[in-house]
Amino acid sequence: MNYFEDNHLRPHLPVLLEEVMSALDPQVGDIILDGTLGRGGYAGTILSRFPDISRYIGLDRDPDSIEFVAGQIKDPRFSTVSGKFEDYQQLLDLGDAVPNKIVLDLGVSSHQIDEPNRGFSFQQEGPLDMRMDYESGWTAEDILRRKTEKELADIFYIYGEETAARHIAKFWVNDRKSFKDWTTTGFAKFLHRIVPSGYNRKQLAVRRCFQALRIVVNDELGQLERSIPKMISSLPPKGRLVIVTFHSLEDRLVKHGFQAASSSNPSLGLQYSKKPMLPSDEEMKENPRAKSAKLRGFIRC
Ligand SMILES: C[S@@+](CC[C@H](N)C(=O)[O-])C[C@H]1O[C@@H](n2cnc3c(N)ncnc32)[C@H](O)[C@@H]1O
């Protein structure tokens, strides 16, 4: 049975689904931790295709995702936990049962992007929020109001790889005192006004600055960097960690995190292959979100 097909509810197309399954290689008795449950795309498919796995634990820092999937998947092997994957060891009440397979599918789900109130989309008007868990830390608006010109330029340059970062930060800090439209579309319009060149270049700057703000609001790279060594060292022998990334900053951290783990302690394990797995042409056609996806996996010795 596939939970989502049965319910005619499949709002989020899981990226690299077949590749994730082949990299995780679910086996009898496995305890799988999905640290980014999202809309449960991996969870529903793995639970239905692998009747012999022992448990599937879905963790997400977005309470809406947890509530949605908990309402969809009714399977005694499935449970959910709310929180950040960085804290999974404290969050899971497992006794001796330690996950031997872990999967992370980074970033936001299409459902989060499509919900204007979350503030992730520059195409629909919403608050400049972008917090995946609604409550912790600064919102995107806090960052735009409180960071200095130099700090904002660094944010747009480092996390958005935006080459006009200095120009944008200078104009923004100059204009923000009188800025009235503190919404996602308001900030996108500001970027369109001050970024030189044509429409496509302006849109690129919008995408990059929104990505940068989202990464900083949710400390996405910090979460990932701190989690990789923790997750690898907690895996039992033959355990696997599989990570799907969506931009070069994430992919670099995963590649280097895996390399660092195997070179600091060669008996720990190894990266599957030097090259990441990529989506097929067919998947990219069907799901444009998959275009930038890369999968890397680590096997514990
Ligand atoms: C791309 S979606 C995952 C989609 C999922 N694989 C599926 O098929 O439905 C990413 C999810 O990870 C969650 N997330 C991102 N960073 C997280 C973190 N540090 N800890 C826990 N959840 C996180 C987001 O809230 C989002 O729901």
The ligand as an SDF file (V2000), in Angstrom:
LIG
                    3D

 27 29  0  0  0  0  0  0  0  0999 V2000
   12.8410   19.1190    1.4190 C   0  0  0  0  0  0  0  0  0  0  0  0
   11.7720   18.8840    2.7830 S   0  0  0  0  0  0  0  0  0  0  0  0
   11.8020   17.1420    3.0300 C   0  0  0  0  0  0  0  0  0  0  0  0
   10.8420   16.4330    2.1350 C   0  0  0  0  0  0  0  0  0  0  0  0
   10.6740   14.9590    2.4260 C   0  0  0  0  0  0  0  0  0  0  0  0
   11.8640   14.1860    2.1260 N   0  0  0  0  0  0  0  0  0  0  0  0
    9.5020   14.4110    1.6420 C   0  0  0  0  0  0  0  0  0  0  0  0
    9.7250   13.5690    0.7690 O   0  0  0  0  0  0  0  0  0  0  0  0
    8.3740   14.8260    1.8880 O   0  0  0  0  0  0  0  0  0  0  0  0
   12.7490   19.4270    4.1170 C   0  0  0  0  0  0  0  0  0  0  0  0
   12.0710   19.3600    5.4750 C   0  0  0  0  0  0  0  0  0  0  0  0
   13.1070   19.4030    6.4480 O   0  0  0  0  0  0  0  0  0  0  0  0
   12.7420   20.2140    7.5130 C   0  0  0  0  0  0  0  0  0  0  0  0
   14.0000   20.6810    8.0960 N   0  0  0  0  0  0  0  0  0  0  0  0
   14.9320   21.4790    7.5210 C   0  0  0  0  0  0  0  0  0  0  0  0
   15.9720   21.6560    8.3620 N   0  0  0  0  0  0  0  0  0  0  0  0
   15.6920   20.9240    9.4750 C   0  0  0  0  0  0  0  0  0  0  0  0
   16.4010   20.6960   10.6870 C   0  0  0  0  0  0  0  0  0  0  0  0
   17.5780   21.2580   10.9250 N   0  0  0  0  0  0  0  0  0  0  0  0
   15.8470   19.8690   11.5990 N   0  0  0  0  0  0  0  0  0  0  0  0
   14.6380   19.2880   11.3650 C   0  0  0  0  0  0  0  0  0  0  0  0
   13.9050   19.4930   10.2470 N   0  0  0  0  0  0  0  0  0  0  0  0
   14.4440   20.3000    9.3100 C   0  0  0  0  0  0  0  0  0  0  0  0
   11.8840   21.2970    6.9050 C   0  0  0  0  0  0  0  0  0  0  0  0
   11.0040   21.8260    7.8650 O   0  0  0  0  0  0  0  0  0  0  0  0
   11.1560   20.5260    5.8020 C   0  0  0  0  0  0  0  0  0  0  0  0
    9.9120   20.0450    6.2500 O   0  0  0  0  0  0  0  0  0  0  0  0
  1  2  1  0
  2  3  1  0
  2 10  1  0
  3  4  1  0
  4  5  1  0
  5  6  1  0
  5  7  1  0
  7  8  2  0
  7  9  1  0
 10 11  1  0
 11 12  1  0
 11 26  1  0
 12 13  1  0
 13 14  1  0
 13 24  1  0
 14 15  1  0
 14 23  1  0
 15 16  2  0
 16 17  1  0
 17 18  1  0
 17 23  2  0
 18 19  1  0
 18 20  2  0
 20 21  1  0
 21 22  2  0
 22 23  1  0
 24 25  1  0
 24 26  1  0
 26 27  1  0
M  CHG  2   2   1   9  -1
M  END
$$$$
